[in-house]
Amino acid sequence: MGDLITMTALSIVAAGFFVGIVVGLTGMGGGALMTPALIFLGVGEAATVVTADLTAAAIYKTGGAIVHKREGSPNMQLAKWLILGSVPMALLGPHLVNWFADPEDLDTTLKLCIGFALLFAASTYALRLYINLKRVRGDGVQADPNPPIRPIPTVLVGALGGLLVGITSVGSGSVIMIALLMLYPGLSAVKLVGTDLVQAVPLVMAAAFSNIALHGLDWAVLIPLVIGSVPGTLLGAKIAPRVPQSIIRRGIVVVLTMSGVALLDKAGWAPLGAGEDETHPMLIAGVGLFVVIVLPIVWGFIRKTQGLPMFGSPTIAQLEDPNFRPGLVGMKRTKDS
C-alpha cells in the first residue's frame, strides 16, 4: 500500500510539473489540462480532483496576480465587475450539482460537465485566434487601456465563468478571456492577462472553498500537485522566449478536444457511450487525427477571407504577440504599414 501511495504521489508530481510547464509557456489556465490529467491517472473521484486542482490554482494564481498588480497591468474596475458576477456563482455551482445530481451518479455527472467544458474551452481558444487575426488585419479597433465599463454584460461573463469554474475548475482563463476580448476589443494583451489573473484569484478561492465544504480536501493529491506545478510553471515562464509556442498552442487545442471526448466517452455519454470508466481508444485517436488534419485547413481558409495566404505570416505566435505590427503580409500590404 505504501508503494502504491508513493507511485501515485510521484505521478501527480510529474503531471503537475508537466502541466505547470505548459501553463508557464503559454499563460493558459491550468484547470483545462490538469483536471483531465488527474482523472485519467485515477488518483481519485472527479470531485476530489476538481477540489485539489482549484486549491492549487488559488495558490499559484495569487503569485501571478500580485506581480501583475505591482506592474499596474490589471484594469481594477473591470476586475471588480467580473468578481461581482463570478464569486457568487463559483460558490453556488458545486451545490447546484449536488442538489440536482443523484449522489451515486455524481462522479459521472462531473465527468460529463468537465468533458463539455473542455470542448468549450478548445472552441473559445480557436475563436480567440480569429479575433486576434481580425485585429492584426486592422479592423479599426483603437487601443484603449481604460475602456468604459459595461457592467451588466461584464457581470454576466463573470457569472458564466464562475459557474463553469465552480463545477469543473475549467474556464477561468479560456472562457473569461475570450469574452473580455469580445466585450473590450481595445484592451491590450497585457491588460487582458493582468485583469484575468486578478479576477481569477477570488474566483478560484470561492470555488475551492465551496468544493472543500462539500467534498473535503485530499491532501495526498494537493501536496504533490503543488510540489510539481509551482516549479513547472516557473520553468515554463523562464524558457518561454526560446520555445516555438505556435506548435504548443495548436497541440493544446488537440489535447483539449481529445480529453473532452475521452471524458464524455468515459462517462457513458449516449452518442459515444463506453461508460463504466471505459473508453474507445481508436475513436479518441481518430478525433485527434481529424483535428490535426482539418484544423490547419480550416484556419487556412479563414486566413484567405482576410486577404492572407493560407499559410505563412502572421503565425499564431505573431497573432498573440501584442508588439507585433504587420507590414508586408504575403503580397499585400496591411493598413498598419
C-alpha positions, -999 to +999 in steps of 0.1 A: +000+000+000+029+023+008+044+017-026+011+024-043+007+057-024+043+067-033+038+059-070+005+078-070+022+108-054+051+107-080+026+105-109+008+136-095+041+155-091+050+146-127+016+156-141+017+188-121+052+196-133+043+189-170+011+209-169+029+237-150+055+240-178+027+243-204+010+270-182+042+289-179+049+287-216+015+297-229-003+315-200-033+292-204-053+283-173-041+250-158-076+236-149-083+227-185-052+205-186-047+194-150-082+182-142-085+156-170-048+146-165-055+137-128-088+120-137-071+097-162-043+090-137-071+076-115-059+095-084-095+099-071-131+107-079-138+137-102-150+158-072-117+151-054-097+161-084-116+193-090-113+204-054-075+198-053-070+215-087-089+246-076-070+248-043-036+245-061-047+271-086-056+295-058-020+292-046-001+298-079-026+323-094-022+345-063+015+349-071+009+358-107-018+384-097+005+401-072+032+405-099+007+420-124-008+443-097+026+457-088+033+464-125+000+482-129-013+460-157-048+450-144-079+471-151-092+470-115-127+484-123-132+457-149-119+431-125-143+443-098-174+438-120-162+404-131-157+393-095-192+405-086-206+380-111-181+352-107-177+347-069-214+341-060-218+316-089-185+299-080-199+294-045-232+282-058-221+260-087-209+229-067-241+230-046-263+231-078-247+199-090-252+182-056-288+193-054-298+180-089-275+150-094-281+117-077-252+111-052-245+077-069-242+095-103-222+125-090-189+112-105-204+105-139-222+139-139-190+158-131-171+139-159-198+149-183-196+186-172-158+186-174-159+169-209-182+196-223-163+224-206-130+211-222-147+212-257-160+246-250-125+258-239-110+244-271-136+263-292-131+295-274-094+294-279-100+290-317-123+320-315-096+339-297-072+333-326-098+346-351-104+378-331-066+384-330-064+378-367-091+405-373-071+428-350-038+423-370-056+429-403-066+464-389-104+464-383-104+499-370-102+490-333-082+515-313-062+506-283-080+517-251-063+507-218-093+520-198-125+515-218-159+524-205-171+495-183-203+477-194-215+465-160-243+441-169-225+421-197-194+420-176-212+407-146-229+380-168-195+370-182-182+367-146-213+346-136-208+322-165-171+318-157-178+314-120-204+286-127-180+267-150-151+270-126-171+261-096-183+229-112-154+218-134-124+240-125-122+248-162-128+283-177-111+309-155-086+316-183-101+304-215-138+313-214-135+346-195-105+357-216-124+353-249-155+371-235-133+401-224-118+402-259-152+404-274-166+430-249-134+452-248-115+447-281-093+477-275-079+463-243-042+453-247-030+418-242-011+428-210-042+444-196-063+413-205-039+389-188-035+411-157-072+417-153-080+380-158-054+369-132-067+394-106-103+384-110-093+347-111-079+347-075-111+353-056-130+332-082-109+301-077-107+307-039-145+308-038-148+277-059-122+259-038-139+268-005-173+256-018-159+223-031-139+217+001-171+223+022-189+197+001-163+171-006-134+178+017-098+182+006-075+153-002-040+164+010-025+134-007-035+149-040-030+186-032+005+185-018+022+166-047+002+187-071+016+219-057+051+205-054+050+197-091+031+226-106+048+255-090+084+248-102+069+236-135+052+270-140+083+289-131+104+268-155+079+272-183+078+310-179+117+311-180+121+291-212+090+306-230+110+330-251+131+302-266+102+278-274+080+278-306+047+285-289+026+282-321+032+245-322+025+241-285-008+261-287-020+240-316-011+209-296-032+222-267-063+226-288-058+190-300-053+177-264-083+196-250-105+182-278-093+146-273-096+149-235-131+163-237-142+135-260-125+109-238-142+121-206-176+121-224-169+086-235-157+075-201-189+089-185-211+070-210-225+099-230-250+084-253-235+093-287-202+078-276-212+056-247-184+033-235-193+042-199-183+023-167-149+041-168-141+026-202-132+044-234-129+038-271-092+044-278-095+043-316-124+068-315-104+092-294-073+088-316-094+093-347-108+126-332-073+138-325-061+129-361-091+146-375-084+178-356-047+177-365-055+174-403-086+195-406-078+224-382-049+239-403-070+236-434-100+254-419-077+280-404-061+285-439-094+292-455-102+317-427-069+335-434-079+337-471-111+355-461-089+382-445-067+386-476-038+365-464-022+334-479-035+301-464-001+295-447+027+317-436+029+351-418+014+361-395+020+330-375-001+321-344+028+333-322+027+367-340-011+369-336-007+366-299+022+390-296+009+424-285+040+440-300+036+425-334+030+451-361+022+437-396+039+452-426+040+432-458+019+401-454+022+378-484+019+401-515-005+425-498+004+455-476-017+459-445-032+491-432-007+494-404+023+496-428 
